[in-house]
């Protein structure tokens, strides 16, 4: 552990030693290198180093004046970190300079390859093992930015539409892989010719709990480059994110079992209960910090500069708090990011949104680069024990049990879903189970026992096989199988409106049928959000707007952001239909001179007429007949619609008759009769009340004879309201 804690410090000593020896000479470098690798990190802190250097300079100044001095210990740690980040960034730049190389080799493979080269150089020059990436550095500093970026920009709709399938793969699939791989490796260990009888069943299960889970860092780096369809990507990536809770629980459970002399039934049930505590506790912690972040950004209107800071601080606090209580930090930061995004984006400014987007992408990219480079550097060394049988069967069993788990679980998923997972997608899901830095960091946390180096070697080979072999061949396989790709263009406004319409339609069908499906719960959550949460978490929440109006505002805001980023909003007018600048100036003046009352009236008209939520209609109840409640109100509304339809038909017939009198003068002199017109009636009311109307109820047809201009009398709204009361009573009695 002491060597791991001093890994960052030792890396630069070994890396910079040969380089500085060429520039400054061997005595100076030995003076710089020798004491620094033996002292603890606390003793060589920047404060002590600065005081020591100051005292040394005072003593030297009493003898003679120093023209040039070097104090490497004072800046050693930040200098080394900066060099590693710069090296990783230059490697990525060089990788993307070749146009054909990124289409063949994933970026993660190149970074691991660079790390292998650097680790070989360090090992060859110093004849010592390169520094191993500290597990605390990985889990506390490098992993959170990657998961935060994935959770914040994750598409929420496909994620929650497939949440059942994702949880099935993440929980049941991971447990399936752990026990399948563990028991299979234990069977291999019983073969005497392999000389592995000293590895017990609990140690094999402990090792399988490390390597069974899919790594989110490796999956994200590979699947973002092949651009598969949205459902396939969310299934694999969602599984890799949510199986962290299962991995943490099983890892700690088998570790405690290995330390126990006897295992009782209570311990097994305690481990099962701990799984729910770790997963659900992580979700609750993340949602709590997400709501606090949204509530905080409500009051940042006058200090926009610190708005992005709250997004990163509260997200990181949720991760650290979950880890402090031994909960799932990955689940917590995902829940925090997805919970606060909707409200934070509505409260912050456009510049803050751009800052969050690019800083989060940059931060996650740097962390991802450092992880893969140090993964390659840590591979070279003397911390491996080779066993062909155990290592080869580990890779084979991981592939077999992964494929069997996907096939079995997908069989049950397709039996319960209409939108099934195709056989091609199943193959990509099984083949895309990549392993990465999480299992590599966990295997170094194992306590010292005789077979630890064998587990490290098997984990390293499995990571390199999945990243290099599967990661490099998955793109040609996707092209060969003709897997559905991701849609490049964004959905149009019409498609968004139709999707929203179908959501409400399906929610209504689920209400009528009494089925509590995903659309039912989605509708309930939207109702709870609009009635309670938005009032406390949004700054400019005055009254609920229509869903269509909100969607239009969101699309316009997104379009404006794209125009600003592309630099088109400054040079071109936003409205392409303007004829000239004079007309645009007139329109701007007219829009500026609008009365606020007029604008408010327009907003009310749009909110009332563009979209009406279905809660304005009485909800369906299976224990009540349709005619038992609200009969008078329904009858009144039906009669009002009847009168309106009659007036429309009368106005059309009157206008057609007057037009014909003006055009055809001979028909007025000869008094020719015009044939009656045939209209389909939308009503079943009394036709005798309307002059000139004859109703044939048997065929639901209405004959209207041409009316004279003087004999036409339209029924106004007051007369309609007065005359409809008697009809309502008759209509109610008939029902």
DRENTOR-684781 format. One record per residue (C-alpha): x, y negated, z negated; residue in one letter. Coordinates in steps of 0.02 Angstrom, whole numbers. Example, Ala and Ser with C-alpha at 12.3 -4.5 7.8 and 13.67 -1.06 7.14 Angstrom:
2
       X       Y       Z  type
     615     225    -390     A
     684      53    -357     S
***
This chain:
735
       X       Y       Z  type
       0       0       0     X
     146    -117     -32     X
     208     -88     145     X
      35    -125     214     X
      20    -282     111     X
     184    -345     181     X
     144    -291     359     X
     122    -464     431     X
     284    -524     352     X
     385    -375     407     X
     323    -383     586     X
     400    -551     624     X
     561    -504     537     X
     583    -356     652     X
     518    -446     806     X
     610    -610     783     X
     772    -533     719     X
     845    -485     888     X
     784    -645     969     X
     854    -760     835     X
    1018    -665     831     X
    1049    -715    1010     X
    1014    -898     974     X
    1080    -929     797     X
    1204    -789     770     X
    1206    -634     661     X
    1256    -715     493     X
    1115    -840     497     X
     987    -708     543     X
    1046    -588     409     X
    1033    -727     282     X
     857    -761     342     X
     801    -580     357     X
     876    -493     209     X
     792    -565      54     X
     624    -596     138     X
     585    -411     166     X
     623    -362     -13     X
     530    -498    -106     X
     344    -484    -139     X
     228    -598     -48     X
     181    -694    -205     X
     363    -735    -242     X
     394    -806     -69     X
     243    -919     -61     X
     252   -1086      24     X
     250   -1182    -139     X
     397   -1090    -215     X
     490   -1093     -51     X
     469   -1280     -33     X
     530   -1313    -211     X
     677   -1196    -186     X
     725   -1276     -23     X
     711   -1449    -102     X
     827   -1400    -244     X
     951   -1324    -122     X
     951   -1482     -18     X
     980   -1588    -174     X
    1129   -1481    -223     X
    1201   -1487     -48     X
    1174   -1674     -33     X
    1287   -1700    -182     X
    1429   -1617     -87     X
    1399   -1668      94     X
    1261   -1722     212     X
    1177   -1584     313     X
    1148   -1630     494     X
    1038   -1480     538     X
     949   -1354     423     X
     830   -1208     446     X
     695   -1153     322     X
     607   -1004     404     X
     532    -935     242     X
     429   -1091     218     X
     330   -1066     379     X
     353    -880     403     X
     172    -815     385     X
      81    -947     491     X
     223    -946     617     X
     210    -759     640     X
      20    -761     655     X
      29    -899     785     X
     158    -802     886     X
      51    -645     886     X
    -102    -741     942     X
      -3    -828    1078     X
      69    -663    1137     X
    -104    -585    1146     X
    -175    -735    1240     X
     -33    -734    1366     X
     -63    -548    1395     X
    -246    -582    1433     X
    -199    -722    1553     X
     -76    -610    1644     X
    -206    -472    1652     X
    -335    -582    1737     X
    -211    -652    1863     X
    -227    -489    1960     X
    -399    -482    2039     X
    -408    -294    2067     X
    -335    -239    1900     X
    -483    -289    1788     X
    -602    -190    1899     X
    -502     -30    1870     X
    -428     -45    1694     X
    -528    -113    1546     X
    -452    -256    1450     X
    -443    -154    1290     X
    -330     -25    1378     X
    -209    -161    1431     X
    -200    -234    1256     X
    -166     -64    1178     X
     -32     -35    1310     X
      51    -201    1266     X
      44    -152    1083     X
     126      16    1121     X
     268     -73    1211     X
     295    -195    1067     X
     287     -54     940     X
     415      45    1040     X
     531    -105    1046     X
     517    -133     858     X
     546      52     821     X
     696      61     940     X
     785     -94     875     X
     761     -65     688     X
     744     126     681     X
     595     101     566     X
     407     122     586     X
     320     -37     641     X
     202    -119     515     X
      29     -44     502     X
    -120    -160     515     X
    -185    -187     339     X
    -362    -124     314     X
    -410    -277     213     X
    -349    -392     352     X
    -453    -294     478     X
    -614    -283     378     X
    -610    -457     300     X
    -537    -567     438     X
    -538    -483     610     X
    -701    -384     613     X
    -828    -517     553     X
    -805    -637     702     X
    -837    -497     828     X
    -994    -437     740     X
   -1057    -615     715     X
   -1039    -654     899     X
   -1129    -493     946     X
   -1272    -522     824     X
   -1296    -707     862     X
   -1307    -685    1051     X
   -1393    -515    1049     X
   -1557    -515    1148     X
   -1687    -493    1013     X
   -1829    -431    1123     X
   -1746    -272    1192     X
   -1666    -239    1023     X
   -1831    -237     927     X
   -1923    -148    1068     X
   -1798      -4    1053     X
   -1766     -16     865     X
   -1839     158     833     X
   -1727     241     962     X
   -1575     143     900     X
   -1604     194     719     X
   -1629     375     774     X
   -1462     375     864     X
   -1372     278     727     X
   -1435     375     575     X
   -1486     549     629     X
   -1359     555     771     X
   -1214     505     659     X
   -1262     632     525     X
   -1278     764     662     X
   -1102     724     726     X
   -1024     720     552     X
   -1086     890     497     X
   -1066     968     669     X
    -885     912     689     X
    -843     949     508     X
    -907    1128     507     X
    -831    1163     678     X
    -659    1103     622     X
    -675    1206     464     X
    -706    1359     573     X
    -549    1321     673     X
    -450    1305     511     X
    -498    1482     463     X
    -401    1553     611     X
    -237    1617     537     X
    -134    1588     694     X
    -163    1399     680     X
     -92    1391     502     X
    -225    1269     441     X
    -304    1370     299     X
    -256    1238     170     X
    -382    1111     239     X
    -543    1132     142     X
    -722    1105     201     X
    -740     941     105     X
    -581     872     184     X
    -646     917     357     X
    -812     833     321     X
    -719     683     251     X
    -616     672     410     X
    -769     695     522     X
    -859     551     434     X
    -719     436     496     X
    -716     489     678     X
    -901     527     710     X
    -964     348     717     X
    -958     246     877     X
    -849      91     862     X
    -936     -76     903     X
    -774    -164     953     X
    -728     -33    1084     X
    -906     -19    1149     X
    -924    -207    1165     X
    -759    -227    1258     X
    -799     -90    1385     X
    -986    -106    1413     X
    -980    -294    1441     X
    -869    -265    1592     X
    -975    -133    1681     X
   -1140    -231    1668     X
   -1261     -87    1642     X
   -1447    -120    1621     X
   -1509    -206    1466     X
   -1593     -56    1386     X
   -1442      58    1406     X
   -1324     -74    1338     X
   -1433    -111    1187     X
   -1452      74    1145     X
   -1264     107    1141     X
   -1214     -58    1063     X
   -1356     -58     936     X
   -1307     116     882     X
   -1126      64     860     X
   -1177     -82     749     X
   -1303       5     638     X
   -1209     167     608     X
   -1090      70     495     X
   -1205     100     347     X
   -1203     288     377     X
   -1014     290     398     X
    -982     193     238     X
   -1099     301     134     X
   -1034     468     200     X
    -852     412     184     X
    -872     363       1     X
    -984     513     -35     X
    -859     642      28     X
    -717     549     -54     X
    -803     561    -222     X
    -844     745    -190     X
    -661     782    -156     X
    -613     704    -323     X
    -746     803    -420     X
    -712     972    -493     X
    -893    1029    -476     X
   -1030     954    -367     X
   -1207     950    -438     X
   -1374     928    -352     X
   -1396     759    -433     X
   -1240     696    -346     X
   -1309     746    -176     X
   -1475     656    -205     X
   -1380     505    -272     X
   -1282     499    -110     X
   -1443     505      -7     X
   -1518     365    -110     X
   -1359     263     -91     X
   -1380     269      97     X
   -1546     174      84     X
   -1471      53     -41     X
   -1323      13      72     X
   -1428     -10     230     X
   -1580    -101     160     X
   -1473    -203      41     X
   -1366    -265     184     X
   -1521    -319     281     X
   -1592    -414     131     X
   -1428    -503      95     X
   -1412    -555     277     X
   -1591    -619     289     X
   -1569    -718     126     X
   -1415    -810     189     X
   -1495    -834     360     X
   -1646    -922     285     X
   -1532   -1030     177     X
   -1432   -1079     331     X
   -1591   -1125     426     X
   -1656   -1227     279     X
   -1489   -1318     262     X
   -1484   -1370     445     X
   -1654   -1450     421     X
   -1570   -1595     330     X
   -1420   -1624     444     X
   -1502   -1750     559     X
   -1390   -1894     505     X
   -1229   -1791     496     X
   -1221   -1686     653     X
   -1035   -1653     642     X
   -1046   -1518     508     X
   -1194   -1423     584     X
   -1087   -1286     663     X
    -994   -1264     500     X
   -1148   -1199     409     X
   -1177   -1065     540     X
   -1004    -991     513     X
    -998   -1017     324     X
   -1165    -935     283     X
   -1131    -791     403     X
    -962    -756     326     X
   -1035    -772     151     X
   -1167    -642     191     X
   -1030    -521     248     X
    -921    -551      94     X
   -1069    -539     -25     X
   -1124    -374      49     X
    -947    -305      36     X
    -935    -367    -143     X
   -1087    -263    -193     X
   -1027    -113     -88     X
   -1163    -139      42     X
   -1147    -138     231     X
   -1063    -300     281     X
   -1091    -269     467     X
   -1278    -247     443     X
   -1283    -402     333     X
   -1197    -518     457     X
   -1306    -453     600     X
   -1465    -484     501     X
   -1402    -657     453     X
   -1359    -704     632     X
   -1520    -641     708     X
   -1626    -714     568     X
   -1558    -891     571     X
   -1532    -915     759     X
   -1712    -957     801     X
   -1725   -1094     670     X
   -1547   -1159     678     X
   -1557   -1184     866     X
   -1715   -1289     842     X
   -1634   -1399     708     X
   -1459   -1433     774     X
   -1411   -1547     917     X
   -1358   -1499    1092     X
   -1174   -1535    1057     X
   -1179   -1427     901     X
   -1255   -1286    1002     X
   -1114   -1297    1129     X
    -984   -1301     990     X
   -1056   -1146     906     X
   -1063   -1053    1071     X
    -884   -1082    1128     X
    -800   -1075     958     X
    -888    -910     918     X
    -836    -836    1085     X
    -657    -894    1062     X
    -647    -829     884     X
    -715    -657     929     X
    -601    -646    1082     X
    -447    -682     978     X
    -497    -555     846     X
    -534    -424     977     X
    -364    -453    1058     X
    -268    -440     895     X
    -359    -281     846     X
    -312    -187    1004     X
    -133    -250    1006     X
    -102    -198     826     X
    -188     -34     863     X
     -53       0     991     X
      87     -65     879     X
      33      45     732     X
      28     200     841     X
     218     209     856     X
     304     275     700     X
     345     422     588     X
     173     434     507     X
     110     577     618     X
     101     764     599     X
      70     857     761     X
     -42    1010     777     X
    -100    1050     953     X
    -243    1160     899     X
    -320    1040     771     X
    -299     883     878     X
    -364     960    1040     X
    -514    1040     956     X
    -552     874     870     X
    -570     787    1039     X
    -671     933    1112     X
    -791     945     965     X
    -820     756     967     X
    -872     764    1150     X
    -981     920    1129     X
   -1077     867     974     X
   -1101     692    1042     X
   -1178     760    1202     X
   -1289     885    1110     X
   -1349     752     989     X
   -1397     633    1129     X
   -1490     769    1225     X
   -1587     832    1074     X
   -1634     661    1006     X
   -1680     592    1177     X
   -1797     741    1204     X
   -1901     686    1055     X
   -1889     503    1104     X
   -1957     536    1278     X
   -2102     636    1206     X
   -2159     484    1108     X
   -2122     343    1232     X
   -2190     296    1401     X
   -2032     205    1455     X
   -1916     355    1443     X
   -1727     368    1443     X
   -1673     442    1609     X
   -1549     583    1627     X
   -1420     464    1701     X
   -1437     348    1552     X
   -1420     496    1434     X
   -1256     544    1515     X
   -1187     366    1498     X
   -1243     358    1316     X
   -1155     522    1277     X
   -1001     475    1377     X
    -993     299    1305     X
    -965     353    1125     X
    -799     263    1106     X
    -695     260     948     X
    -587     114     895     X
    -508      15     756     X
    -637      52     619     X
    -594     237     607     X
    -409     194     628     X
    -415      76     479     X
    -516     197     372     X
    -397     342     401     X
    -253     241     325     X
    -359     213     170     X
    -356     399     133     X
    -259     443     -25     X
     -96     535      -7     X
    -118     722      16     X
     -20     850     120     X
    -127     836     278     X
    -148     647     287     X
     -23     626     430     X
    -116     760     530     X
    -278     662     511     X
    -189     503     566     X
    -119     589     721     X
    -288     665     767     X
    -375     497     745     X
    -245     408     852     X
    -260     534     994     X
    -450     525     988     X
    -447     335    1000     X
    -324     334    1144     X
    -423     469    1236     X
    -591     380    1220     X
    -523     208    1262     X
    -409     257    1406     X
    -492     409    1484     X
    -676     374    1451     X
    -657     186    1459     X
    -568     190    1627     X
    -683     320    1707     X
    -851     256    1647     X
    -860     120    1781     X
    -833     242    1927     X
    -961     359    1849     X
   -1089     219    1837     X
   -1061     181    2021     X
   -1066     365    2069     X
   -1228     401    1975     X
   -1305     238    2036     X
   -1356     186    1861     X
   -1471      36    1855     X
   -1369    -123    1830     X
   -1404    -279    1732     X
   -1507    -413    1815     X
   -1398    -560    1858     X
   -1531    -695    1881     X
   -1630    -763    1735     X
   -1818    -729    1729     X
   -1926    -864    1805     X
   -2061    -963    1716     X
   -2196    -856    1797     X
   -2115    -696    1736     X
   -2097    -766    1560     X
   -2281    -815    1558     X
   -2335    -644    1621     X
   -2228    -558    1490     X
   -2306    -664    1353     X
   -2479    -630    1422     X
   -2449    -442    1423     X
   -2385    -450    1244     X
   -2547    -528    1183     X
   -2651    -414    1292     X
   -2568    -258    1222     X
   -2581    -326    1045     X
   -2768    -349    1072     X
   -2784    -172    1139     X
   -2694    -105     986     X
   -2812    -204     875     X
   -2965    -133     962     X
   -2901      46     958     X
   -2844      31     777     X
   -2665      77     821     X
   -2526     -12     727     X
   -2392     -17     861     X
   -2246    -132     893     X
   -2354    -264     976     X
   -2471    -267     826     X
   -2328    -295     704     X
   -2246    -420     820     X
   -2406    -520     825     X
   -2421    -515     635     X
   -2242    -575     614     X
   -2271    -716     738     X
   -2426    -768     641     X
   -2330    -766     476     X
   -2187    -862     555     X
   -2296    -999     630     X
   -2402   -1020     474     X
   -2271   -1014     337     X
   -2088   -1002     389     X
   -2082   -1139     519     X
   -2157   -1265     398     X
   -2007   -1246     281     X
   -1865   -1206     401     X
   -1896   -1323     548     X
   -1863   -1509     539     X
   -1988   -1571     667     X
   -2131   -1454     629     X
   -2292   -1558     624     X
   -2424   -1446     701     X
   -2421   -1279     791     X
   -2397   -1295     978     X
   -2456   -1181    1114     X
   -2343   -1037    1161     X
   -2339   -1096    1341     X
   -2286   -1271    1288     X
   -2149   -1201    1178     X
   -2090   -1088    1317     X
   -2086   -1234    1439     X
   -1986   -1340    1318     X
   -1864   -1198    1289     X
   -1837   -1168    1475     X
   -1816   -1355    1509     X
   -1689   -1368    1368     X
   -1595   -1218    1434     X
   -1595   -1289    1610     X
   -1531   -1456    1546     X
   -1389   -1370    1453     X
   -1339   -1277    1611     X
   -1340   -1439    1711     X
   -1233   -1529    1583     X
   -1107   -1387    1576     X
   -1099   -1381    1765     X
   -1078   -1570    1776     X
   -1228   -1594    1890     X
   -1336   -1696    1774     X
   -1222   -1848    1785     X
   -1206   -1860    1974     X
   -1379   -1809    2032     X
   -1554   -1860    1979     X
   -1644   -1726    1882     X
   -1804   -1742    1985     X
   -1771   -1692    2165     X
   -1938   -1752    2230     X
   -1899   -1937    2206     X
   -1900   -2032    2371     X
   -1788   -2176    2323     X
   -1715   -2264    2174     X
   -1851   -2397    2174     X
   -1987   -2270    2154     X
   -1891   -2182    2015     X
   -1868   -2347    1923     X
   -2056   -2381    1935     X
   -2094   -2209    1868     X
   -1973   -2232    1723     X
   -2055   -2397    1679     X
   -2227   -2320    1686     X
   -2174   -2174    1578     X
   -2093   -2291    1451     X
   -2249   -2400    1443     X
   -2364   -2258    1396     X
   -2457   -2282    1235     X
   -2411   -2158    1096     X
   -2596   -2123    1072     X
   -2609   -2075    1256     X
   -2459   -1958    1240     X
   -2533   -1879    1085     X
   -2698   -1856    1176     X
   -2608   -1772    1322     X
   -2518   -1655    1204     X
   -2682   -1607    1121     X
   -2762   -1573    1290     X
   -2616   -1464    1343     X
   -2612   -1370    1178     X
   -2800   -1340    1186     X
   -2820   -1294    1368     X
   -2657   -1213    1424     X
   -2665   -1070    1303     X
   -2788   -1012    1172     X
   -2732    -881    1050     X
   -2845    -735    1028     X
   -2878    -771     844     X
   -3008    -899     894     X
   -3119    -750     935     X
   -3184    -645     790     X
   -3075    -492     764     X
   -3140    -322     810     X
   -3199    -209     668     X
   -3232     -25     694     X
   -3365     -25     558     X
   -3469    -166     633     X
   -3567    -165     795     X
   -3533    -304     921     X
   -3706    -383     898     X
   -3710    -391     709     X
   -3605    -547     684     X
   -3600    -713     773     X
   -3749    -677     887     X
   -3820    -853     889     X
   -3652    -933     926     X
   -3616    -809    1065     X
   -3788    -834    1142     X
   -3769   -1023    1138     X
   -3600   -1012    1224     X
   -3671    -895    1357     X
   -3818   -1011    1394     X
   -3704   -1162    1409     X
   -3600   -1068    1537     X
   -3760   -1024    1632     X
   -3817   -1205    1646     X
   -3644   -1258    1704     X
   -3642   -1126    1840     X
   -3817   -1177    1898     X
   -3766   -1360    1910     X
   -3612   -1313    2013     X
   -3718   -1216    2138     X
   -3847   -1356    2149     X
   -3714   -1489    2181     X
   -3634   -1384    2317     X
   -3799   -1351    2406     X
   -3848   -1535    2395     X
   -3682   -1594    2467     X
   -3689   -1467    2608     X
   -3867   -1521    2653     X
   -3827   -1707    2657     X
   -3673   -1676    2764     X
   -3775   -1579    2890     X
   -3906   -1719    2900     X
   -3773   -1844    2949     X
   -3687   -1734    3077     X
   -3838   -1651    3157     X
   -3968   -1786    3189     X
   -4081   -1675    3293     X
   -4121   -1564    3144     X
   -4195   -1714    3050     X
   -4309   -1764    3198     X
   -4376   -1590    3237     X
   -4391   -1540    3054     X
   -4311   -1374    3084     X
   -4304   -1254    2939     X
   -4139   -1203    2873     X
   -4110   -1024    2823     X
   -4096    -995    2639     X
   -3921    -967    2573     X
   -3870    -817    2476     X
   -3779    -842    2311     X
   -3718    -719    2183     X
   -3787    -773    2016     X
   -3682    -771    1861     X
   -3838    -783    1753     X
   -3989    -681    1708     X
   -4092    -826    1643     X
   -4258    -893    1705     X
   -4245    -957    1882     X
   -4414   -1044    1874     X
   -4341   -1186    1770     X
   -4231   -1240    1914     X
   -4326   -1311    2063     X
   -4299   -1226    2227     X
   -4225   -1067    2151     X
   -4299    -893    2178     X
   -4225    -750    2082     X
   -4225    -569    2131     X
   -4174    -477    1971     X
   -4171    -305    2045     X
   -4022    -342    2156     X
   -3944    -479    2047     X
   -3955    -601    2194     X
   -4020    -780    2200     X
   -4094    -866    2353     X
   -4079   -1056    2355     X
   -4177   -1156    2479     X
   -4109   -1325    2536     X
   -4162   -1463    2421     X
   -4210   -1639    2466     X
   -4094   -1773    2403     X
   -4230   -1858    2306     X
   -4292   -1702    2221     X
   -4127   -1651    2147     X
   -4114   -1686    1960     X
   -3961   -1630    1867     X
   -3978   -1570    1691     X
   -3867   -1669    1575     X
   -3781   -1601    1422     X
   -3908   -1672    1298     X
   -4053   -1589    1386     X
   -3954   -1430    1397     X
   -3921   -1432    1211     X
   -4104   -1471    1170     X
   -4177   -1342    1288     X
   -4058   -1205    1237     X
   -4121   -1184    1057     X
   -4280   -1096    1108     X
   -4186    -987    1231     X
   -4059    -942    1095     X
   -4199    -882     981     X
   -4277    -778    1121     X
   -4106    -709    1170     X
   -4070    -663     989     X
   -4235    -574     967     X
   -4211    -476    1128     X
   -4040    -417    1067     X
***
